């Protein structure tokens, strides 16, 4: 099969010997990490999972000709405790989430994969995902990169959106992408009634400090942003922008380059022993 954008990249659709061959080709493994949580009255609880999996799939297909890439099944539950008051939310605690991510990385490394990309689609996962990446990079020696599509693709995403600078929870961006991917699951009957001004958000304190709060501190309907500005056409552009950014990350040799060692034979006249 030629390395085209139609190449099969889903780990769970491939056979074991095909995955062994990909490990021999030094393929990147994408682990999409997401969430199952409320997304207002108009979007399904699968929103982060569906978008995250699609961005990873498109990115892998775009990258494959230059860097073989395979996409593992999506981690469907993340750190969503702040959404629990609205119902419909499945959440993990930090220890379990980190343990799951670490076990998945260990499995891939055991099979010979040395380039791991944690591709996140839920803001609440970011710090714990980075913690897992730090720990596993030191434990395994593999190159482990943690990314969030909304941040990695921010420069390309911003011009597509009309009234917000980036992706907000159940707002213009996510609603647009779900209209492109799963229009039958979007209740678009009265999106204008759901518009919510996010302001600074709900996890800020002082000028640049963090305080955990539940999501209802900011919104009464579980929405952040302006879903009325959403469209399927805009959603398709957003999915392409996000997957282009992740594909660029995957195919950049610097992403996977070995760390440099700039130590000289001694520092302060004390020789290094390693």
For each residue, the residues with C-beta under 8 A, 3 or more apart:
1: 7 8
2: 7
3: 7 64 65 68
4: 7 61 64 65
5: 61 62 64
6: 61
7: 1 2 3 4 61 64
8: 1 13 14
9: 57 60 61 64 69 70 71
10: 13 14 57 70 71 73
11: 14 19 29 70 71 72 73
12: 72 73
13: 8 10
14: 8 10 11 18 19 22 70
15: 18 19
16: 19 20
17: 20 21
18: 14 15 21 22
19: 11 14 15 16 22 23 70 111
20: 16 17 23 24 111 112
21: 17 18 24 25
22: 14 18 19 25 27 68 70 113
23: 19 20 26 27 111 112 113
24: 20 21 112
25: 21 22 68
26: 23 68 114 115
27: 22 23 67 68 69 70 113 115
28: 60 63 67 68 69 70 113 115 116 117 250 256
29: 11 69 70 71 72 108 113 115 116 117
30: 56 59 60 69 70 71 72 117 119 250
31: 72 75 101 104 105 108 116 117 118 119
32: 49 52 53 55 56 71 72 74 75 119 120 121
33: 52 74 75 78 101 118 119 120 121 122 125 129
34: 48 49 51 52 53 74 75 76 78 120 121 122 125
35: 48 49 76 77 78 79 80 90 91 121 122 124 125
36: 45 46 48 49 76 77 80 89 90
37: 45 48 80 83 88 89 90 91 122
38: 45 83 86 87 88 89 222
39: 42 43 44 45 47 48 169 170 174 222 223
40: 43 170 194 221 222 223 227
41: 187 194 221 222 223
42: 39 170 175 186 187 188 191 194 223 227
43: 39 40 47 170 174 175 178 185 186 187 227
44: 39 47 50 178 182 185 186
45: 36 37 38 39 88 89 90
46: 36 49 50 182 185
47: 39 43 44 50 51 170 174 178
48: 34 35 36 37 39 51 52 78 121 122 174
49: 32 34 35 36 46 52 53 74 76 121
50: 44 46 47 53 54 178 181 182
51: 34 47 48 54 55 121 149 174 177 178 181 239
52: 32 33 34 48 49 55 56 74 119 120 121 122 149
53: 32 34 49 50 56 57 71 74
54: 50 51 57 58 177 181 239 243
55: 32 51 52 58 59 119 121 149 239 242 243 246
56: 30 32 52 53 59 60 71 74 119 243 246
57: 9 10 53 54 60 61 71 243
58: 54 55 61 62 239 240 243 247
59: 30 55 56 62 63 69 119 242 243 244 246 247 250
60: 9 28 30 56 57 63 64 69 70 71 247 250
61: 4 5 6 7 9 57 58 64
62: 5 58 59 243 244 247
63: 28 59 60 66 67 69 246 247 250 251
64: 3 4 5 7 9 60 61 67 68 69
65: 3 4
66: 63 251
67: 27 28 63 64 250 251
68: 3 22 25 26 27 28 64
69: 9 27 28 29 30 59 60 63 64 250
70: 9 10 11 14 19 22 27 28 29 30 60
71: 9 10 11 29 30 32 53 56 57 60
72: 11 12 29 30 31 32 104 108
73: 10 11 12
74: 32 33 34 49 52 53 56
75: 31 32 33 34 78 100 101 104
76: 34 35 36 49 90
77: 35 36 80 90 91 92 97
78: 33 34 35 48 75 91 92 97 122 124 125
79: 35 91 92 93 94 97 122 124 125 128
80: 35 36 37 77 83 84 89 90 91 122 124
81: 84 91 124 214
82: 124 202 212 213 214 215
83: 37 38 80 86 89 91 214 215 222
84: 80 81 87 89 91 214
85: 214 215 216
86: 38 83 89 215 216 222
87: 38 84
88: 37 38 45
89: 36 37 38 45 80 83 84 86
90: 35 36 37 45 76 77 80
91: 35 37 77 78 79 80 81 83 84
92: 77 78 79 96 97 100
93: 79 96 97
94: 79 97 98 128
95: 98 99
96: 92 93 99 100
97: 77 78 79 92 93 94 100 101 125 128
98: 94 95 101 102 128 131 132 135
99: 95 96 102 103
100: 75 92 96 97 103 104
101: 31 33 75 97 98 104 105 118 128 129 132 136
102: 98 99 105 106 132 135 136
103: 99 100 106 107
104: 31 72 75 100 101 107 108
105: 31 101 102 108 109 116 132 136 140 142 144
106: 102 103 109 110 136 140
107: 103 104 110 111
108: 29 31 72 104 105 111 113 116
109: 105 106 112 113 114 116 140 142
110: 106 107
111: 19 20 23 107 108
112: 20 23 24 109
113: 22 23 27 28 29 108 109 116 142
114: 26 109 142 143
115: 26 27 28 29 142 143 256
116: 28 29 31 105 108 109 113 136 142 143 144 145
117: 28 29 30 31 144 145 146 147 246 249 250
118: 31 33 101 129 132 133 144 145 146 147
119: 30 31 32 33 52 55 56 59 147 148 149 246
120: 32 33 34 52 125 126 129 146 147 148 149
121: 32 33 34 35 48 49 51 52 55 148 149 150
122: 33 34 35 37 48 52 78 79 80 125
123: 126 148 150 169
124: 35 78 79 80 81 82
125: 33 34 35 78 79 97 120 122 128 129 148
126: 120 123 129 130 146 148
127: 130 131
128: 79 94 97 98 101 125 131 132
129: 33 101 118 120 125 126 132 133 146
130: 126 127 133 134 146
131: 98 127 128 134 135
132: 98 101 102 105 118 128 129 135 136 146
133: 118 129 130 136 137 144 145 146
134: 130 131 137 138
135: 98 102 131 132 138 139
136: 101 102 105 106 116 132 133 139 140 142 144
137: 133 134 140 141 142 143 144
138: 134 135
139: 135 136
140: 105 106 109 136 137 144
141: 137
142: 105 109 113 114 115 116 136 137
143: 114 115 116 137 255 256 258
144: 105 116 117 118 133 136 137 140
145: 116 117 118 133 249 255 256
146: 117 118 120 126 129 130 132 133
147: 117 118 119 120 151 152 246 249
148: 119 120 121 123 125 126 151 152
149: 51 52 55 119 120 121 152 153 242 243 245 246
150: 121 123 153 154 157 166 167 173 242
151: 147 148 154
152: 147 148 149 242 245 246 249
153: 149 150 156 157 241 242 244 245 246
154: 150 151 157 158 166
155: 158
156: 153 159 160 241 242 244 245
157: 150 153 154 160 161 166 167 173 238 241 242
158: 154 155 161 165 166
159: 156
160: 156 157 234 237 238 241
161: 157 158 164 165 166 172 173 229 234 238
162: 172 226 229
163: 172 225 226 229
164: 161 168 171 172 173 198 225 226
165: 158 161
166: 150 154 157 158 161 173
167: 150 157 171 173 174
168: 164 171 172 173 174 198 224 225
169: 39 123 174 215 222 223 224 225
170: 39 40 42 43 47 174 175 194 222 223 224 225 227
171: 164 167 168 174 175 196 198 223 224 225 226 227 230
172: 161 162 163 164 168 175 176 225 226 227 228 229 230 234
173: 150 157 161 164 166 167 168 176 177 225 230 238
174: 39 43 47 48 51 167 168 169 170 171 177 178
175: 42 43 170 171 172 178 179 186 191 227 230 235
176: 172 173 179 180 229 230 231 232 234 235 238
177: 51 54 173 174 180 181 235 238 239
178: 43 44 47 50 51 174 175 181 182 183 185 186 235
179: 175 176 183 186 188 230 231 232 235
180: 176 177 183 232 233 235 236 238 239
181: 50 51 54 177 178 235 239
182: 44 46 50 178 185 186
183: 178 179 180 186 232
184:
185: 43 44 46 178 182
186: 42 43 44 175 178 179 182 183
187: 41 42 43
188: 42 179 191 230
189:
190: 193 194
191: 42 175 188 194 195 227 228 230
192: 195 228
193: 190
194: 40 41 42 170 190 191 221 223 227 228
195: 191 192 223 225 226 227 228
196: 171 218 219 220 221 223 224 225 226
197:
198: 164 168 171 201 218 219 224 225
199: 218
200: 204
201: 198 204 218 224
202: 82 213 214 215 217 218
203: 210 211 212 213
204: 200 201 209 210 211
205: 209 210 211
206: 209
207:
208:
209: 204 205 206
210: 203 204 205
211: 203 204 205
212: 82 203
213: 82 202 203 217 218
214: 81 82 83 84 85 202 217
215: 82 83 85 86 169 202 218 219 222
216: 85 86 219 220
217: 202 213 214
218: 196 198 199 201 202 213 215 224
219: 196 198 215 216 222 223 224
220: 196 216
221: 40 41 194 196
222: 38 39 40 41 83 86 169 170 215 219
223: 39 40 41 42 169 170 171 194 195 196 219 227
224: 168 169 170 171 196 198 201 218 219
225: 163 164 168 169 170 171 172 173 195 196 198
226: 162 163 164 171 172 195 196 229
227: 40 42 43 170 171 172 175 191 194 195 223 230
228: 172 191 192 194 195
229: 161 162 163 172 176 226 234
230: 171 172 173 175 176 179 188 191 227 234 235
231: 176 179 234 235
232: 176 179 180 183 235 236
233: 180 236 237
234: 160 161 172 176 229 230 231 237 238
235: 175 176 177 178 179 180 181 230 231 232 238 239
236: 180 232 233 239 240
237: 160 233 234 240 241
238: 157 160 161 173 176 177 180 234 235 241 242
239: 51 54 55 58 177 180 181 235 236 242 243
240: 58 236 237 243 244
241: 153 156 157 160 237 238 244 245
242: 55 59 149 150 152 153 156 157 238 239 245 246
243: 54 55 56 57 58 59 62 149 239 240 246 247
244: 59 62 153 156 240 241 247 248
245: 149 152 153 156 241 242 248 249
246: 55 56 59 63 117 119 147 149 152 153 242 243 249 250
247: 58 59 60 62 63 243 244 250 251
248: 244 245 251 252
249: 117 145 147 152 245 246 252 255
250: 28 30 59 60 63 67 69 117 246 247 255
251: 63 66 67 247 248
252: 248 249 255
253: 256 257
254: 257
255: 143 145 249 250 252
256: 28 115 143 145 253
257: 253 254
258: 143
259:
260:
261:
262:
263: 267 272
264: 267
265: 271 272
266: 269 270 271 272
267: 263 264 270 272
268:
269: 266
270: 266 267
271: 265 266
272: 263 265 266 267
273:
274:
